[in-house]
Each structure stands twice: as structure tokens, then as C-alpha cells.
Amino acid sequence: MVRMGYILFVAYDNDAERKRIDYLLDKWSSRATVKKPRGMVFYLETDDAQGFLEELFSRLEGNAEEKVEVYEAREVRKTVKARRRRLEYTIDEEAKVVERFIDYLLSKMNATQVESSGEEKTYSVYTRKGRGTIRLRVRNGGRTFVFFEIEGYGEVVDLLADRIDEEMKLFAGG
């Protein structure tokens, strides 16, 4: 297998998110070559790379060739797709009782409600396996019907789905 090099531009919103990225880089450092260059990293798209490099080298002190690494780059399509799992339950309890239990369960998971539209609520939850999104619908029709859709990347989807499934089956009585 040929190892390929990639330059990633990752925007983050806060220091906590940056720290999670740093932790990931540390985790992968035994499986991949990870460079966090000192200095300045930028992307340049030009028809005159040689002219730009000559001007850049003329502005650096010392041995410019030792200070500058240049890689050809092309954007690659992001082939990572979010994973989804759906869970459905029919429970012989009033909707209000079921909703209180689900509120308790999501609170215990440190899920934060990020959206509510009609019957559907959306929650965001961060775990040791990453961040996931949980969409929830509760319908009453004699019995209470509960629909969860868990979405995320990697192991977080199974982690959240398994935890919800375990708790919901205990609540529903089997």
C-alpha cells in the first residue's frame, strides 16, 4: 500500500474543539507521520509558483531552502460519509411518561438540544468516541411510538445507539 500525504485545513470554533483535534493528532502519531509545522502554513494557487518562491526566498533570513517545504496539492473529494442508525420502539405508557424518561436519558448522556421543529427534536452529544447527533420523534396513538435517528462519524454512532437501545429496552420492560 502506498502512503499518501495530505494537507488538511481544519477550522475550529473554540479551544475545546482545537484540543480534541490535538488529541487526535497525538493518537494517530504512531500510525501516521503527523507534522504540525512551526511558522506559517498557507495555500497558494497561481500560474507562477516559481516567481512567488523566488520572492519568498528573498525575504527570508538564513538558508531559505531549509525553511520552506513546498508540496503540490489538489483538493480531494471528502469520501467520509456520516453513518446513521435508526431505533424504533412501541411502548405501553403515556407519551408524557415516555418523554420524561427520554429527557432523563438524554440528560444523563449530556446531550444538548440544538433544534426543535414540530414533533422532532435534535440533540448534539459529545462522547469519548466523538460527537453525534440524535433526532427524536415521539408519537402517541393509543401506544407511544418513539423514533431515534443517530448520526455521526466512526464509532460514536454505535456507542450512542447501543446505549439508547439498552436503556429503552429496560424502560419498556424487555
C-alpha positions, -999 to 999 in steps of 0.1 A, spaced: 0 0 0 13 34 -10 12 60 18 -2 93 6 5 127 21 -24 151 29 -26 187 40 -57 194 59 -72 228 66 -94 224 97 -115 253 110 -125 251 147 -149 272 167 -133 271 201 -103 260 222 -121 228 233 -125 218 197 -88 226 190 -78 204 219 -98 175 206 -80 178 172 -46 180 190 -56 148 210 -65 131 177 -32 140 161 -13 126 192 -34 94 190 -25 90 153 12 99 156 21 62 160 1 52 128 9 81 106 35 109 100 20 139 116 37 173 111 25 205 128 48 229 111 62 259 130 58 291 112 32 298 85 12 274 65 -9 286 36 -24 275 3 -14 293 -28 -30 288 -62 -10 306 -90 3 301 -125 37 315 -114 48 294 -84 85 299 -94 81 337 -93 63 336 -59 90 312 -44 118 335 -56 102 365 -39 95 344 -8 131 331 -6 144 366 -10 126 378 22 138 350 45 169 352 66 195 324 66 191 293 44 157 297 28 158 263 12 159 247 47 130 268 59 105 262 31 87 229 22 66 230 -10 41 204 -19 18 202 -49 -18 200 -38 -51 191 -53 -83 190 -34 -97 155 -29 -133 148 -25 -142 141 11 -151 104 9 -161 101 46 -198 98 49 -218 102 81 -232 69 95 -268 66 106 -287 42 128 -324 42 134 -341 28 165 -379 24 169 -399 15 200 -436 10 208 -442 14 245 -474 8 265 -470 41 285 -484 75 281 -464 98 259 -457 122 288 -441 94 309 -420 82 279 -409 118 272 -398 123 308 -377 92 307 -361 102 274 -354 137 288 -337 119 317 -318 95 294 -305 123 272 -296 145 302 -276 115 316 -258 113 282 -250 151 284 -270 157 252 -278 193 244 -310 202 224 -300 222 194 -333 223 174 -370 216 178 -394 217 149 -429 202 153 -427 167 165 -389 164 160 -362 174 184 -325 173 176 -297 169 202 -259 171 200 -238 149 223 -201 146 226 -186 113 238 -151 99 241 -157 84 206 -166 118 191 -197 139 185 -231 126 174 -265 139 166 -297 124 178 -330 132 162 -361 122 182 -398 118 174 -424 107 199 -459 100 187 -490 90 206 -516 67 191 -530 46 219 -495 34 225 -464 56 224 -441 53 193 -405 65 197 -381 70 168 -344 78 172 -320 86 144 -284 87 155 -259 102 131 -221 108 133 -187 96 121 -169 64 132 -177 46 164 -199 72 180 -230 61 162 -228 25 176 -218 38 210 -249 61 213 -273 37 196 -263 8 219 -266 29 250 -300 43 240 -312 8 230 -301 -7 263 -319 20 283 -351 20 262 -354 -18 264 -350 -17 302 -376 11 304 -400 -7 280 -397 -39 300 -377 -61 277 
